[in-house]
Amino acid sequence: MQHTYLRYECADAFSLSCSASATPSIPHSSSILSFLPNNNNNNNNSNNNNNNNNNALLLSPAGSQLIAYDLRRGLPLLKIGHSEILSGGIGTGDALNSSQVISLDVATSSRTHESKIATGWVDGSVRVFSLSAFASDSEGGLVRSLLRRRKSHRDEDPLRDALTLNGHASAVPVVVFERSSAPVRLASGSVDGTVILWDVVAETGLFRLLGHTGPVTGIVFVDAKRDGGAGQASTRIQDGLITSGSDGLVKVWDLMGQCCIQTLVGHRGSVGCLALGVLTSGHDSGGGGGVGAEDDRRRARIVTGCVDGQVRVWSVEEKHSHEVGNEEALTSSAENGDANNQENHSITSNSNEDICHYMGSLHPPSNLPTSTTTNNEGIAAIHFHPNGKFLGVCRSNDKVIEIYAVRSELEAQKKRRRRLQRRREKQNAVSNAEKQTTKKRGMLDDPESDEENNITDNHTSKETETTHDSIKATDEFEYRGTVRSTHKIRGFAFVPTPERRGGIRIAVALATNAFEVYSLPPPPKNGGAPVTAEKVSTLDMYGHPTGIRSVALSSEDSMACTVSKNVIKIWNVANRSCLRSLTAAGSSANNSKTATSYYCLCVAFLPGNTHIVLGTREGHILIMDVASGDLVYTEENAHDGAIWSLDLHTGQNHDAMSLVTGSADKLVKYWDIESQEEEHRQQHPMVVHARTLQMADDVMCVRFSHSTDPTKRLLFVASLDSTIKVFFDDSLKFFLSLYGHKLPVLAFDSSDDDTILASGGADKSIKIWGLDFGDTHRTMYGHEDSITDLRFVKRTHNFFTCSKDKTVRFWDGDRFEQILLLNGHASEVCCLAMSRTGAFVLSGGMDRQVRVWERTKDIVFLDEEKERQLEEMFDKVDGREEITADVLLSAKRDAEGGLNDDDEDVDKPQSEAAVKQSILSVSAGDRIMEAIETADKESKEIAQFKRLKEEKGSVKHRAPNPMLFGMEPPEYVLWVLRSVKSVDLEPSLLVLPLSHVERLMHYLILLLRAGKGVELCAKISVFLVKSHQAQIVSNRTMMTPLRELQTLVRLRTTEIRDTIGFNIAAMRSIARFANEKKNQRIDYEGKSSMKDIWAGLGLGA
């Protein structure tokens, strides 16, 4: 009989506020921060709109989930995660997703006040979360736990099941909603250079745009038919999309024609970010530069940031000024008769047919002390303020954000006239200087040469004026101020909260896993130098600035301590809240600023859970009080090298405590824990050196055995010579030498009964040792990199290991098999902490997050796990290879004997179907084929039964088939089709062979005749005809069913449309009647007669 185990699944993750890119190959996403409206129960009142804006929550990706922070209180209020569904239907279905979120966007419907959150993931998925209104003091969605999950919490949870859209084959660094009153469409860009347009309501992909040869870095919608506020622009393009990529191109797409209509070139490298804004005046109407009548025309501007550090501005509208300049150029060319001018005019006239026009670049003033002109890094993020009055620019690996204010159109025209006037004055001064320095004309000089030079100078000046006659970027944008943070900036977002006196606030995400909020005051009325933003608040309580080196649990498993560099944090394991944030720094009696910080490497709770003991890289031993957060004792220079490991054990009667430390100075030291003898202070513990054990090499790890008998307790020491030495604890007498690892051992642990010892090292292998004779039971392999930590589950021979390969694995030490492979960390995993009951295990890594793996009641079968791993390997293969346009084009080229290189770009399609094969779509296609075959078999049996009944005249009733759940064959096929998710429906239909497609169309005709599942049947019919058009046209036997299918689809869809239109008209009539009676006075005396609101509507009383 096969042995079974209980499954461990990731229930939650904490200690991460803002996650970075999962891998170096994934480009930095500029859309990592967004604001979520905090709609309370009174959000239906229009008077509370300002309050809702003031309570906007900052939404940030944190590993596999999103966290919403209240910046005013500095607390996380909501945690949004997606449950991972394993292939094959195994698992509880409540485990936290193992992939990472790298991009997000938020859109709120003005009608329903429901927020939709789109997220892009590393695995290529796009998930959309729908969030209804929730109270600001609600914290029900903050904690995810498989052990403490209740049905009541699920009912009260404002989150709904996430919509998963699978179409990309690689990571999705950009997701953007369509800015409208009710967002329907969503665009996503992938690392493979493709852009997919999704229909969120229909839950399907519309099409995929092909054109970029590098990762997509920015997407904006351009739509003239909808009024989308600051995110939309009224332009000549009816329905468009603008995308930027790492290939250095910015493309303008026509979504109706699914083609690229313009490509913006001129960037010297990859375009890192893209922003679209509808400019409005940055000044009040009562200010000096009031808004005139010209400001009624909306000015849409595209701002791009390139790797060369240039911020380029493009106009997305008809250029009236350019047309005027072209007329002047045409007049001058006609008068002068210059062929070159006519050629230049033809190029300019062709450029007027484009949508976007270049306006220049933005540069901060070079005379400012806070100028960033010396920074040659590329642009990391560009964002417009929601009111369209400000623009923020952030550079890569920099601490500064440049803030630009938008001038009104009247002020921009004044700025342009002043610029042209200065240019003319400068040209006149230069020409006058040249005339004064001109030499005298000689006798042999031609007198007509001076006239020709004058004509040439006049023509050049006129040409320059027409070239610079249009409004430039520097005319519309004015450098307003600087935001200087304390650390490097990863992203920023403008706070939608209106500030007093016209100021703005900026939320900044730092590279240290923290947030800062800055306030930029308005400039003085009399002008002056740009202002500098002031820091308002800092939120660094809930995240480690660097990778986590060690994690420890208290004796009751109620608290957890995590260590990263010089920061120590104490967590409440139950609700994942940070109880205390400590800094490992030595205090100076003279000046606190001269305190030195310590680099902590290992940690453990002292008995009583009131103090923690730390080992540092400098060789010190620190003891800190958990309650007060003070450093109560420091044993300086306890070792001459880094303390890599420490362990504790108590006596049999808990009367004595001993601490052992292993260091790089080749020493293992014993320390007795005693109380400090101070009357006027609290009794804090201290360490006293007791014994020393000299080793031949650096000590990498030390550990006690679990025996409570001092005579049987063992000490395990791993050194740099790749061996493990075993000593008796009481006498330090040598017992065993365990050798077999090829590289140093980094972690080991013994079972509770002290019968076996498991060790893992830098050689990627795990060895099981017997402690009776020191023999090797088995050597197991599975990790792809060095093993960093190992922990046994209490009262079992099963253990966990973590490695630099970003995985945590669960092993059976008796049967020498791998039980589970747990993915989820984005970087190397450094440490583990096992609970005393084995209910959960904590893992911390260099990705600065701690994952909670909880034991469930789901049973693990090893055969199923191996099969699931094979399916995951298949799912990693790009399923889009069979349907991409490149493959179709190459097949066409091979069939035609090759195409010319010049025809390659012309014949290459620019869009294709947004379909991606996966395990779920293939399994859904198998279910549909099986349902069709079962329905065919049942139909034959029904026909045979009817024929026998007619021949023999039998009245015997035929029992329904239990395999079809008592349904008729067409109804059973419809039931199976409805069980397939909308996202996987089209990919699953592509799996069907042509014979099954014909049978499926037959059942669709039967269903449409009966009027069942009209919408789904019509959708499937249209998709099948579009996908198999060539095969269907060549097969003449399907012409008659196709005509009937066409008639039935039109008939049934028309009936549904009429029904929906009738219902909408009725509801509008009721709403109009209610609006008319809304302001009438109520007669409380009861003299007024009741009126039937249904009268006259044809609906009856």
VENHUUR-V332457 format. One record per residue. PSI is psi in whole degrees, -180 to 180 (NA if undefined). Layout:
PSI ; PSI
//
This chain:
136 ; 137 ; 142 ; 160 ; 168 ; 140 ; 141 ; 132 ; 154 ; 117 ; -30 ; 169 ; 141 ; -177 ; 24 ; 120 ; -42 ; 112 ; 152 ; -177 ; 139 ; -39 ; 156 ; -22 ; -18 ; 125 ; 157 ; 131 ; 131 ; -10 ; 72 ; -8 ; 141 ; 160 ; 134 ; 124 ; 129 ; 85 ; 115 ; -170 ; -17 ; 23 ; -11 ; -18 ; 128 ; -22 ; -13 ; 13 ; -40 ; -36 ; -36 ; -39 ; -37 ; -28 ; 23 ; 139 ; 141 ; 119 ; 129 ; 142 ; 135 ; 82 ; -116 ; 14 ; 172 ; 143 ; 131 ; 126 ; 141 ; 108 ; -26 ; -45 ; -14 ; 36 ; 146 ; 130 ; -24 ; 139 ; 122 ; 120 ; 164 ; 131 ; 135 ; 129 ; 113 ; 151 ; 146 ; -1 ; 16 ; 163 ; 173 ; -21 ; 2 ; 5 ; 147 ; 140 ; 142 ; -10 ; 178 ; 143 ; 131 ; -10 ; 157 ; 161 ; 146 ; 136 ; 135 ; 131 ; 129 ; -13 ; -50 ; -7 ; 30 ; 132 ; 137 ; 131 ; 115 ; 135 ; 140 ; 136 ; 163 ; -34 ; 5 ; 2 ; 152 ; 118 ; 134 ; 122 ; 137 ; 124 ; 119 ; 178 ; 139 ; 157 ; 148 ; -23 ; 11 ; 132 ; 25 ; -28 ; 13 ; -34 ; 129 ; 125 ; 130 ; -24 ; -30 ; 20 ; 134 ; 157 ; -32 ; -38 ; -36 ; -37 ; -35 ; -7 ; 124 ; -13 ; 144 ; 172 ; 135 ; 145 ; 119 ; 124 ; 117 ; 117 ; -21 ; 148 ; -4 ; -174 ; 154 ; 95 ; -6 ; 128 ; 134 ; 131 ; 154 ; 128 ; 100 ; 175 ; -31 ; 94 ; 127 ; -39 ; 150 ; 134 ; 139 ; 140 ; 142 ; 168 ; -27 ; 4 ; 10 ; 150 ; 129 ; 134 ; 124 ; 148 ; 108 ; -33 ; -47 ; -10 ; 47 ; 163 ; 132 ; -54 ; 167 ; 132 ; 131 ; 136 ; -37 ; 140 ; -1 ; -180 ; 143 ; 129 ; -16 ; 146 ; 135 ; 147 ; 142 ; 113 ; 125 ; -12 ; -20 ; 151 ; 97 ; 13 ; -139 ; -15 ; -6 ; 162 ; 144 ; 106 ; -179 ; -25 ; 131 ; -47 ; 104 ; 173 ; 138 ; 128 ; 151 ; 154 ; 170 ; -7 ; 3 ; 12 ; 147 ; 120 ; 141 ; 122 ; 141 ; 111 ; -25 ; -40 ; -7 ; 48 ; 162 ; 126 ; -11 ; 144 ; 122 ; 118 ; 175 ; -7 ; 135 ; 64 ; -167 ; 144 ; 116 ; -26 ; 163 ; 139 ; 144 ; 132 ; 145 ; 110 ; 138 ; 165 ; 137 ; 0 ; 157 ; 157 ; -23 ; 2 ; -171 ; -37 ; 74 ; 160 ; 122 ; -168 ; -24 ; -18 ; -8 ; -25 ; 126 ; 137 ; 107 ; 132 ; 137 ; 128 ; 126 ; 144 ; 129 ; 166 ; -17 ; 2 ; 5 ; 139 ; 107 ; 145 ; 136 ; 142 ; 138 ; 67 ; 174 ; 131 ; 96 ; -38 ; -33 ; -35 ; -39 ; -42 ; -36 ; -36 ; -42 ; -39 ; -38 ; -40 ; -45 ; -37 ; -34 ; -38 ; -41 ; -21 ; 33 ; 126 ; -35 ; -37 ; -39 ; -37 ; -42 ; -38 ; -36 ; -38 ; -40 ; -39 ; -34 ; -34 ; -21 ; -18 ; -10 ; 164 ; -43 ; 142 ; 138 ; 136 ; -9 ; -173 ; 163 ; 138 ; 138 ; 154 ; 135 ; -15 ; 5 ; 144 ; -22 ; 20 ; 146 ; 22 ; -21 ; -11 ; 116 ; 12 ; 160 ; 172 ; 128 ; -38 ; 142 ; 128 ; 144 ; 148 ; 148 ; -29 ; -1 ; 16 ; -11 ; 155 ; 132 ; 138 ; 127 ; 134 ; 159 ; 142 ; 44 ; 162 ; 10 ; 140 ; 125 ; 128 ; 126 ; 139 ; 148 ; 127 ; 153 ; 165 ; -32 ; -43 ; -36 ; -39 ; -39 ; -42 ; -40 ; -42 ; -39 ; -38 ; -43 ; -36 ; -42 ; -36 ; -43 ; -40 ; -39 ; -41 ; -39 ; -40 ; -39 ; -43 ; -39 ; -40 ; -38 ; -37 ; -37 ; -32 ; 5 ; 137 ; 160 ; 148 ; 134 ; 179 ; -31 ; -2 ; 149 ; 125 ; -19 ; -8 ; -35 ; -39 ; -41 ; -40 ; -39 ; -42 ; -42 ; -42 ; -42 ; -41 ; -39 ; -42 ; -40 ; -38 ; -38 ; -39 ; -43 ; -31 ; -40 ; 20 ; -27 ; 165 ; 132 ; 171 ; -36 ; -19 ; -30 ; -25 ; 133 ; 131 ; 119 ; -46 ; -173 ; 140 ; 115 ; 115 ; 173 ; -22 ; 177 ; 145 ; 134 ; -29 ; 165 ; 166 ; 144 ; 133 ; 127 ; 7 ; 126 ; 130 ; 157 ; 146 ; 22 ; 14 ; 173 ; 161 ; 145 ; 127 ; 130 ; 132 ; 123 ; 163 ; -10 ; 19 ; 40 ; 167 ; 148 ; 144 ; 128 ; 149 ; 124 ; 110 ; 160 ; 156 ; 158 ; 153 ; -32 ; 15 ; -159 ; -171 ; 156 ; 150 ; 165 ; 137 ; 150 ; 141 ; 131 ; -47 ; 163 ; 136 ; 95 ; 18 ; -31 ; 25 ; 146 ; 139 ; -27 ; -177 ; 150 ; 123 ; -30 ; 150 ; 140 ; 149 ; 148 ; 171 ; -27 ; 5 ; 23 ; -26 ; 152 ; 142 ; 127 ; 146 ; 131 ; 114 ; -114 ; 16 ; 129 ; 132 ; 137 ; 128 ; 148 ; 115 ; -30 ; -49 ; 8 ; 25 ; 149 ; 116 ; -37 ; 136 ; 116 ; 157 ; 125 ; 92 ; 138 ; 132 ; 146 ; 140 ; -29 ; -48 ; 124 ; -19 ; -17 ; 12 ; 140 ; 138 ; 152 ; 145 ; 107 ; 140 ; -29 ; 157 ; 154 ; 149 ; 135 ; 155 ; 135 ; -17 ; 24 ; -16 ; 157 ; 149 ; 137 ; 145 ; 134 ; 167 ; -24 ; -5 ; 15 ; 156 ; 123 ; 144 ; 124 ; 144 ; 127 ; -39 ; -48 ; -22 ; 16 ; 151 ; 104 ; -21 ; 142 ; 122 ; 93 ; 144 ; 41 ; -33 ; 157 ; -6 ; -174 ; 138 ; 104 ; -26 ; 151 ; 157 ; 154 ; 151 ; 150 ; 162 ; 175 ; -35 ; 17 ; 31 ; -16 ; 144 ; 140 ; 142 ; 135 ; 139 ; 143 ; 134 ; 171 ; -3 ; 14 ; 27 ; 144 ; 119 ; 141 ; 140 ; 133 ; 136 ; 118 ; 173 ; 143 ; 135 ; 85 ; 124 ; -39 ; 1 ; 165 ; 148 ; 97 ; 152 ; 161 ; 165 ; 142 ; 128 ; 133 ; -55 ; 164 ; 136 ; 120 ; 131 ; 164 ; -23 ; 176 ; 140 ; 126 ; -33 ; 142 ; 147 ; 142 ; 155 ; 173 ; 5 ; 138 ; -12 ; 121 ; -28 ; -20 ; -6 ; 136 ; 157 ; 125 ; 132 ; 123 ; 131 ; 178 ; -8 ; 16 ; 23 ; 162 ; 120 ; 137 ; 126 ; 155 ; 136 ; -37 ; -38 ; -5 ; 29 ; 138 ; 135 ; -58 ; 156 ; 114 ; 112 ; 148 ; -24 ; 143 ; -21 ; 166 ; 145 ; 128 ; -21 ; 147 ; 165 ; 154 ; 156 ; 169 ; -35 ; 3 ; 38 ; -31 ; 158 ; 130 ; 137 ; 147 ; 146 ; -165 ; -10 ; 8 ; 9 ; 157 ; 128 ; 138 ; 121 ; 144 ; 129 ; -1 ; -47 ; -3 ; 23 ; 156 ; 117 ; -47 ; 151 ; 124 ; 147 ; 149 ; -39 ; 151 ; 2 ; -175 ; 142 ; 125 ; -27 ; 157 ; 133 ; 134 ; 148 ; 137 ; 137 ; 24 ; 173 ; 20 ; 145 ; 160 ; 148 ; 149 ; 157 ; 171 ; -5 ; 15 ; 16 ; 157 ; 131 ; 148 ; 128 ; 155 ; 115 ; -12 ; -41 ; -4 ; 51 ; 152 ; 128 ; -53 ; 149 ; 114 ; 114 ; 156 ; -31 ; 145 ; -8 ; -175 ; 141 ; 128 ; -30 ; 158 ; 154 ; 120 ; 137 ; 160 ; -23 ; -7 ; 14 ; -29 ; 164 ; 140 ; 141 ; 131 ; 148 ; -175 ; -7 ; 7 ; 23 ; 152 ; 123 ; 140 ; 115 ; 113 ; 147 ; 131 ; -178 ; 3 ; 136 ; 139 ; 127 ; 129 ; -36 ; -41 ; -38 ; -41 ; -39 ; -38 ; -38 ; -37 ; -39 ; -38 ; -36 ; -39 ; -37 ; -24 ; -20 ; 140 ; 107 ; -5 ; -1 ; -25 ; -17 ; 2 ; 156 ; -30 ; -41 ; -40 ; -39 ; -40 ; -37 ; -40 ; -39 ; -40 ; -36 ; -35 ; 3 ; 19 ; 144 ; 158 ; 157 ; -30 ; -27 ; -5 ; -46 ; -28 ; -41 ; -13 ; 123 ; 152 ; -4 ; 162 ; 177 ; 140 ; 76 ; 139 ; 128 ; 142 ; 179 ; -40 ; -41 ; -38 ; -42 ; -35 ; -40 ; -37 ; -39 ; -38 ; -43 ; -42 ; -38 ; -40 ; -44 ; -41 ; -41 ; -38 ; -43 ; -42 ; -37 ; -39 ; -41 ; -37 ; -43 ; -39 ; -38 ; -41 ; -39 ; -42 ; -34 ; -37 ; -36 ; -47 ; -11 ; 26 ; 144 ; 12 ; 135 ; 138 ; 129 ; 143 ; 154 ; 121 ; -22 ; -23 ; 12 ; 33 ; 11 ; 162 ; 158 ; -47 ; -39 ; -35 ; -41 ; -41 ; -38 ; -39 ; -40 ; -37 ; -25 ; -16 ; 135 ; 151 ; -33 ; -35 ; 3 ; -52 ; -44 ; -34 ; -31 ; -27 ; -19 ; -24 ; 136 ; 169 ; -34 ; -40 ; -29 ; -41 ; -43 ; -36 ; -39 ; -33 ; -45 ; -30 ; -38 ; -42 ; -39 ; -40 ; -32 ; -40 ; -8 ; 32 ; 134 ; 47 ; -47 ; -45 ; -41 ; -39 ; -41 ; -44 ; -39 ; -47 ; -42 ; -40 ; -40 ; -40 ; -37 ; -36 ; 40 ; -45 ; -43 ; -36 ; -39 ; -38 ; -21 ; 105 ; -17 ; -15 ; 3 ; -44 ; -48 ; -32 ; -40 ; -43 ; -39 ; -40 ; -44 ; -43 ; -39 ; -44 ; -41 ; -50 ; -40 ; -34 ; -40 ; -44 ; -40 ; -41 ; -39 ; -44 ; -42 ; -39 ; -44 ; -40 ; -42 ; -40 ; -43 ; -36 ; -38 ; -42 ; -42 ; -39 ; -40 ; -41 ; -34 ; -35 ; -38 ; 2 ; -41 ; 5 ; 147 ; 137 ; 131 ; 104 ; -13 ; -7 ; 21 ; -27 ; 143 ; 150 ; 143 ; 135 ; 115 ; -18 ; -7 ; 136 ; -4 ; -4 ; 17 ; -5 ; 166 ; NA
//
